[in-house]
Amino acid sequence: MRGVVYGRSLDFRPLPPDPEVLASSIKLTDVEAVKLPQKGWRDHLRLFLQSSGLTSVPSVVRLRWQAHEVIDWLQSSLLSKGRGKKASISHPVQMMSAIEFLMSMPGELEAERRIMHTLIGRALIEYRKRISANRERPMQFVKEASTHFFAGFKDQQMLSKTSAPGEQFATVQRIYNSYYFFRAYYIFAILSREPPDSGSKLFSKFMRACFFMSTIQDDGTIAPKPSYRQLPPKEHVVFLAKRDVALQSRLREDEALRSELQNMLKFFRPQRG
């Protein structure tokens, strides 16, 4: 595909459409805050020595401190309690950094993961309830994900018929936006434990969207092959696969699908190690 001549760069962190943003921030009034241990002087000394290159802190210890910071931020933002910096959350994508951290947490931090999952999951349910009230009809993350996917897939099919650089750039941005929010809503459906929709096969669509998004370059052109560095970490894919009830049901019955998934996972790099 020809390059775009305007010197523009794609927006890889698009804002959600206005109708999907709440008028006020999400607040959880029936969730108790969890008191987390604060770093002592020994912990601060270890951090200082590590930053000076004089010692090293085990990765699990560093991740536990990071998890506590994320939990503090979530509690300050959603419960108005905690020591973290408070943020106004009116759409779940504003929690995406916390969600991505959650999906990559190792098993040694299971207690912190449960706390984080509870906060994020309850925030997602509260968002869904309020959006449903605004629309005066039930909202489901699964259906929102499917809508965004098919919008992106439709534009992707039209891309080869687009020749003008400006129109091509706009089309690629629309495709990226649609797939970006498809992935987000699919993740929200998993985290909020929505009933599975076996017919939608969202995990397969998730993989397809991830591979196509990894071919999109900054200037709006499409690379001939996926950039594996642009794919999600392997931990994220495994996290979703284990919790997608519809996928797990199919995997139990389809040995070929299990083999295919194992082969696909080889393309995804671990986030750590």
C-alpha positions as a Markdown table, in Angstrom:
| # | Residue | x | y | z |
|---|---|---|---|---|
| 1 | Met | 0.0 | 0.0 | 0.0 |
| 2 | Arg | 1.2 | 3.5 | -0.8 |
| 3 | Gly | 2.3 | 5.7 | 2.1 |
| 4 | Val | 0.2 | 8.6 | 3.4 |
| 5 | Val | 1.5 | 12.0 | 2.2 |
| 6 | Tyr | 0.2 | 14.2 | 5.0 |
| 7 | Gly | 2.8 | 13.3 | 7.6 |
| 8 | Arg | 0.0 | 12.3 | 10.0 |
| 9 | Ser | 0.3 | 9.5 | 12.6 |
| 10 | Leu | -2.5 | 7.2 | 13.6 |
| 11 | Asp | -4.0 | 7.5 | 17.1 |
| 12 | Phe | -3.3 | 4.3 | 18.8 |
| 13 | Arg | -5.2 | 5.2 | 22.0 |
| 14 | Pro | -8.6 | 6.4 | 20.6 |
| 15 | Leu | -11.2 | 8.0 | 22.9 |
| 16 | Pro | -14.5 | 6.2 | 23.2 |
| 17 | Pro | -17.5 | 7.6 | 21.3 |
| 18 | Asp | -19.3 | 10.2 | 23.3 |
| 19 | Pro | -22.6 | 8.2 | 23.7 |
| 20 | Glu | -20.5 | 5.5 | 25.5 |
| 21 | Val | -19.1 | 7.9 | 28.1 |
| 22 | Leu | -21.0 | 8.5 | 31.4 |
| 23 | Ala | -21.9 | 12.0 | 32.4 |
| 24 | Ser | -20.3 | 11.5 | 35.8 |
| 25 | Ser | -17.6 | 9.2 | 37.1 |
| 26 | Ile | -18.1 | 5.6 | 38.3 |
| 27 | Lys | -18.5 | 5.3 | 42.1 |
| 28 | Leu | -18.8 | 2.1 | 44.1 |
| 29 | Thr | -20.7 | 2.7 | 47.3 |
| 30 | Asp | -21.1 | -0.9 | 48.5 |
| 31 | Val | -17.4 | -2.1 | 48.2 |
| 32 | Glu | -15.1 | -2.0 | 51.2 |
| 33 | Ala | -11.6 | -0.6 | 50.8 |
| 34 | Val | -8.7 | -3.0 | 51.5 |
| 35 | Lys | -6.0 | -1.7 | 53.7 |
| 36 | Leu | -2.6 | -2.5 | 52.1 |
| 37 | Pro | 0.7 | -2.5 | 53.9 |
| 38 | Gln | 2.9 | 0.5 | 53.3 |
| 39 | Lys | 6.5 | 0.4 | 52.3 |
| 40 | Gly | 8.8 | 0.6 | 55.3 |
| 41 | Trp | 12.2 | 2.2 | 55.5 |
| 42 | Arg | 13.8 | -1.1 | 54.6 |
| 43 | Asp | 11.7 | -1.3 | 51.4 |
| 44 | His | 12.6 | 2.3 | 50.5 |
| 45 | Leu | 16.3 | 1.5 | 51.1 |
| 46 | Arg | 16.1 | -1.6 | 48.9 |
| 47 | Leu | 14.5 | 0.6 | 46.1 |
| 48 | Phe | 17.3 | 3.2 | 46.5 |
| 49 | Leu | 20.0 | 0.5 | 46.4 |
| 50 | Gln | 18.5 | -1.1 | 43.3 |
| 51 | Ser | 18.2 | 2.3 | 41.5 |
| 52 | Ser | 21.9 | 2.8 | 42.4 |
| 53 | Gly | 22.8 | -0.6 | 40.9 |
| 54 | Leu | 24.1 | -1.8 | 44.3 |
| 55 | Thr | 21.5 | -4.6 | 44.7 |
| 56 | Ser | 18.5 | -6.2 | 43.0 |
| 57 | Val | 15.0 | -6.6 | 44.3 |
| 58 | Pro | 13.2 | -9.9 | 43.4 |
| 59 | Ser | 10.8 | -9.4 | 40.5 |
| 60 | Val | 7.8 | -10.7 | 42.5 |
| 61 | Val | 8.5 | -8.2 | 45.2 |
| 62 | Arg | 8.6 | -5.3 | 42.7 |
| 63 | Leu | 5.4 | -6.6 | 41.1 |
| 64 | Arg | 3.7 | -6.8 | 44.5 |
| 65 | Trp | 4.6 | -3.1 | 45.2 |
| 66 | Gln | 3.3 | -2.2 | 41.7 |
| 67 | Ala | 0.1 | -4.1 | 42.4 |
| 68 | His | -0.4 | -2.2 | 45.6 |
| 69 | Glu | 0.0 | 1.1 | 43.8 |
| 70 | Val | -2.6 | 0.0 | 41.2 |
| 71 | Ile | -5.0 | -1.1 | 43.9 |
| 72 | Asp | -4.5 | 2.2 | 45.7 |
| 73 | Trp | -5.3 | 4.1 | 42.5 |
| 74 | Leu | -8.4 | 2.0 | 41.8 |
| 75 | Gln | -9.7 | 2.5 | 45.4 |
| 76 | Ser | -9.0 | 6.2 | 45.3 |
| 77 | Ser | -10.8 | 6.6 | 42.0 |
| 78 | Leu | -13.7 | 4.2 | 42.5 |
| 79 | Leu | -14.2 | 4.3 | 46.3 |
| 80 | Ser | -12.8 | 7.8 | 47.1 |
| 81 | Lys | -10.6 | 5.9 | 49.6 |
| 82 | Gly | -6.9 | 5.1 | 49.5 |
| 83 | Arg | -3.5 | 6.7 | 49.1 |
| 84 | Gly | -3.4 | 6.7 | 45.3 |
| 85 | Lys | -3.8 | 9.6 | 43.0 |
| 86 | Lys | -7.5 | 10.0 | 42.2 |
| 87 | Ala | -8.9 | 9.8 | 38.7 |
| 88 | Ser | -12.3 | 10.4 | 37.2 |
| 89 | Ile | -13.4 | 7.2 | 35.5 |
| 90 | Ser | -16.4 | 7.6 | 33.2 |
| 91 | His | -15.5 | 4.8 | 30.7 |
| 92 | Pro | -13.8 | 1.5 | 31.4 |
| 93 | Val | -11.0 | 2.1 | 28.9 |
| 94 | Gln | -9.7 | 4.6 | 31.5 |
| 95 | Met | -8.8 | 1.5 | 33.6 |
| 96 | Met | -7.0 | -0.2 | 30.7 |
| 97 | Ser | -3.5 | 0.2 | 32.2 |
| 98 | Ala | -4.8 | -1.5 | 35.4 |
| 99 | Ile | -6.6 | -4.2 | 33.4 |
| 100 | Glu | -3.5 | -5.0 | 31.4 |
| 101 | Phe | -1.5 | -5.2 | 34.6 |
| 102 | Leu | -4.1 | -7.5 | 36.1 |
| 103 | Met | -3.9 | -9.9 | 33.1 |
| 104 | Ser | -0.1 | -10.2 | 33.3 |
| 105 | Met | 0.1 | -10.8 | 37.1 |
| 106 | Pro | 1.9 | -14.1 | 38.1 |
| 107 | Gly | 0.4 | -16.7 | 40.3 |
| 108 | Glu | 2.4 | -15.5 | 43.3 |
| 109 | Leu | 0.2 | -12.4 | 43.4 |
| 110 | Glu | -3.1 | -14.2 | 43.5 |
| 111 | Ala | -4.3 | -12.3 | 46.6 |
| 112 | Glu | -3.6 | -8.9 | 44.9 |
| 113 | Arg | -5.2 | -10.2 | 41.6 |
| 114 | Arg | -8.4 | -11.1 | 43.4 |
| 115 | Ile | -8.6 | -7.6 | 45.0 |
| 116 | Met | -7.9 | -5.9 | 41.7 |
| 117 | His | -10.4 | -8.1 | 39.8 |
| 118 | Thr | -13.1 | -7.4 | 42.3 |
| 119 | Leu | -12.7 | -3.6 | 42.0 |
| 120 | Ile | -12.5 | -3.6 | 38.2 |
| 121 | Gly | -15.3 | -6.2 | 37.8 |
| 122 | Arg | -17.7 | -4.2 | 40.0 |
| 123 | Ala | -16.8 | -1.0 | 38.2 |
| 124 | Leu | -17.6 | -2.7 | 34.9 |
| 125 | Ile | -21.0 | -3.9 | 36.2 |
| 126 | Glu | -21.8 | -0.4 | 37.5 |
| 127 | Tyr | -20.9 | 1.1 | 34.1 |
| 128 | Arg | -23.1 | -1.5 | 32.3 |
| 129 | Lys | -26.0 | -0.7 | 34.6 |
| 130 | Arg | -25.7 | 3.1 | 34.1 |
| 131 | Ile | -25.3 | 2.8 | 30.3 |
| 132 | Ser | -28.3 | 0.5 | 30.2 |
| 133 | Ala | -30.4 | 3.1 | 32.1 |
| 134 | Asn | -29.3 | 5.8 | 29.7 |
| 135 | Arg | -30.2 | 3.8 | 26.7 |
| 136 | Glu | -33.4 | 2.4 | 28.2 |
| 137 | Arg | -32.4 | -1.1 | 27.1 |
| 138 | Pro | -30.0 | -3.7 | 28.5 |
| 139 | Met | -26.3 | -3.3 | 27.4 |
| 140 | Gln | -24.0 | -6.3 | 27.2 |
| 141 | Phe | -20.3 | -6.1 | 26.6 |
| 142 | Val | -20.5 | -9.2 | 24.4 |
| 143 | Lys | -22.8 | -7.5 | 22.0 |
| 144 | Glu | -20.9 | -4.2 | 22.0 |
| 145 | Ala | -17.8 | -6.2 | 21.2 |
| 146 | Ser | -19.5 | -7.9 | 18.2 |
| 147 | Thr | -20.8 | -4.6 | 16.9 |
| 148 | His | -17.3 | -3.0 | 17.0 |
| 149 | Phe | -15.7 | -6.1 | 15.4 |
| 150 | Phe | -18.1 | -6.2 | 12.4 |
| 151 | Ala | -17.8 | -2.5 | 11.9 |
| 152 | Gly | -14.0 | -2.9 | 11.6 |
| 153 | Phe | -14.3 | -6.0 | 9.5 |
| 154 | Lys | -16.6 | -4.3 | 7.0 |
| 155 | Asp | -14.1 | -1.4 | 6.7 |
| 156 | Gln | -11.2 | -3.8 | 6.3 |
| 157 | Gln | -13.0 | -5.5 | 3.3 |
| 158 | Met | -13.4 | -2.1 | 1.7 |
| 159 | Leu | -9.8 | -1.0 | 2.2 |
| 160 | Ser | -8.5 | -2.6 | -1.0 |
| 161 | Lys | -11.0 | -0.4 | -3.0 |
| 162 | Thr | -9.7 | 2.8 | -1.4 |
| 163 | Ser | -7.0 | 4.6 | -3.5 |
| 164 | Ala | -6.8 | 8.2 | -2.3 |
| 165 | Pro | -4.2 | 8.5 | 0.5 |
| 166 | Gly | -6.4 | 10.7 | 2.7 |
| 167 | Glu | -9.4 | 8.4 | 2.4 |
| 168 | Gln | -7.1 | 5.4 | 3.0 |
| 169 | Phe | -5.7 | 6.9 | 6.2 |
| 170 | Ala | -9.2 | 7.7 | 7.5 |
| 171 | Thr | -10.3 | 4.1 | 6.7 |
| 172 | Val | -7.4 | 2.5 | 8.5 |
| 173 | Gln | -8.0 | 4.7 | 11.5 |
| 174 | Arg | -11.6 | 3.6 | 11.6 |
| 175 | Ile | -10.6 | 0.0 | 11.4 |
| 176 | Tyr | -8.1 | 0.4 | 14.2 |
| 177 | Asn | -10.7 | 2.2 | 16.4 |
| 178 | Ser | -13.3 | -0.5 | 15.8 |
| 179 | Tyr | -10.9 | -3.3 | 16.6 |
| 180 | Tyr | -9.4 | -1.4 | 19.6 |
| 181 | Phe | -12.9 | -1.1 | 21.2 |
| 182 | Phe | -13.8 | -4.6 | 20.1 |
| 183 | Arg | -10.8 | -6.0 | 22.1 |
| 184 | Ala | -11.6 | -3.7 | 25.0 |
| 185 | Tyr | -15.3 | -4.8 | 25.2 |
| 186 | Tyr | -14.3 | -8.4 | 24.9 |
| 187 | Ile | -12.0 | -8.1 | 27.8 |
| 188 | Phe | -14.7 | -6.3 | 29.8 |
| 189 | Ala | -17.1 | -9.1 | 29.1 |
| 190 | Ile | -14.6 | -11.7 | 30.5 |
| 191 | Leu | -13.7 | -9.6 | 33.6 |
| 192 | Ser | -17.4 | -8.9 | 34.4 |
| 193 | Arg | -18.2 | -12.6 | 33.9 |
| 194 | Glu | -21.0 | -12.1 | 31.4 |
| 195 | Pro | -22.8 | -15.2 | 30.3 |
| 196 | Pro | -21.0 | -16.7 | 27.3 |
| 197 | Asp | -22.2 | -16.4 | 23.8 |
| 198 | Ser | -21.0 | -19.6 | 22.1 |
| 199 | Gly | -22.2 | -18.5 | 18.6 |
| 200 | Ser | -20.1 | -15.3 | 18.5 |
| 201 | Lys | -16.7 | -17.0 | 18.9 |
| 202 | Leu | -15.2 | -13.8 | 20.3 |
| 203 | Phe | -11.9 | -15.3 | 21.2 |
| 204 | Ser | -11.3 | -16.3 | 17.5 |
| 205 | Lys | -12.2 | -12.7 | 16.5 |
| 206 | Phe | -9.9 | -11.4 | 19.2 |
| 207 | Met | -7.0 | -13.3 | 17.6 |
| 208 | Arg | -7.9 | -12.1 | 14.1 |
| 209 | Ala | -8.2 | -8.5 | 15.2 |
| 210 | Cys | -4.9 | -8.7 | 17.1 |
| 211 | Phe | -3.0 | -10.0 | 14.1 |
| 212 | Phe | -4.4 | -7.4 | 11.7 |
| 213 | Met | -3.8 | -4.5 | 14.2 |
| 214 | Ser | -0.2 | -5.6 | 14.4 |
| 215 | Thr | 0.2 | -4.9 | 10.6 |
| 216 | Ile | -1.0 | -1.3 | 11.0 |
| 217 | Gln | 1.9 | 1.2 | 10.9 |
| 218 | Asp | 2.2 | 4.7 | 12.2 |
| 219 | Asp | 1.6 | 6.4 | 8.9 |
| 220 | Gly | -1.6 | 4.4 | 8.2 |
| 221 | Thr | 0.0 | 1.9 | 5.8 |
| 222 | Ile | -0.5 | -1.9 | 6.2 |
| 223 | Ala | 2.6 | -4.1 | 6.5 |
| 224 | Pro | 2.7 | -7.3 | 4.5 |
| 225 | Lys | 3.3 | -9.4 | 7.7 |
| 226 | Pro | 2.3 | -9.0 | 11.3 |
| 227 | Ser | 4.7 | -7.3 | 13.7 |
| 228 | Tyr | 4.9 | -9.8 | 16.5 |
| 229 | Arg | 6.2 | -7.1 | 18.9 |
| 230 | Gln | 2.9 | -5.3 | 18.4 |
| 231 | Leu | 0.9 | -8.3 | 19.5 |
| 232 | Pro | -0.5 | -8.5 | 23.1 |
| 233 | Pro | 1.7 | -10.3 | 25.6 |
| 234 | Lys | 1.3 | -14.0 | 25.8 |
| 235 | Glu | 0.0 | -13.7 | 29.4 |
| 236 | His | -2.9 | -11.6 | 28.2 |
| 237 | Val | -4.0 | -14.2 | 25.6 |
| 238 | Val | -3.7 | -17.1 | 28.1 |
| 239 | Phe | -5.6 | -15.1 | 30.7 |
| 240 | Leu | -8.5 | -14.5 | 28.3 |
| 241 | Ala | -8.5 | -18.1 | 26.9 |
| 242 | Lys | -8.7 | -19.6 | 30.4 |
| 243 | Arg | -11.7 | -17.4 | 31.4 |
| 244 | Asp | -13.6 | -17.5 | 28.1 |
| 245 | Val | -16.3 | -20.1 | 29.1 |
| 246 | Ala | -17.5 | -20.6 | 25.5 |
| 247 | Leu | -14.0 | -21.2 | 24.3 |
| 248 | Gln | -13.2 | -23.6 | 27.1 |
| 249 | Ser | -16.4 | -25.6 | 26.2 |
| 250 | Arg | -15.2 | -25.9 | 22.6 |
| 251 | Leu | -11.7 | -26.8 | 23.6 |
| 252 | Arg | -12.9 | -29.8 | 25.7 |
| 253 | Glu | -14.7 | -31.2 | 22.6 |
| 254 | Asp | -12.3 | -30.3 | 19.8 |
| 255 | Glu | -8.8 | -31.7 | 19.9 |
| 256 | Ala | -7.9 | -29.9 | 16.6 |
| 257 | Leu | -8.9 | -26.6 | 18.1 |
| 258 | Arg | -6.7 | -27.2 | 21.1 |
| 259 | Ser | -3.7 | -28.0 | 18.8 |
| 260 | Glu | -4.4 | -24.8 | 16.8 |
| 261 | Leu | -4.5 | -22.7 | 19.9 |
| 262 | Gln | -1.2 | -24.1 | 21.1 |
| 263 | Asn | 0.4 | -23.3 | 17.7 |
| 264 | Met | -1.0 | -19.8 | 17.7 |
| 265 | Leu | 0.4 | -19.1 | 21.2 |
| 266 | Lys | 3.9 | -19.5 | 19.8 |
| 267 | Phe | 3.6 | -16.2 | 18.0 |
| 268 | Phe | 3.0 | -14.3 | 21.3 |
| 269 | Arg | 5.9 | -13.2 | 23.4 |
| 270 | Pro | 6.0 | -13.4 | 27.2 |
| 271 | Gln | 5.9 | -10.0 | 28.9 |
| 272 | Arg | 8.6 | -11.0 | 31.3 |
| 273 | Gly | 11.5 | -13.4 | 31.1 |
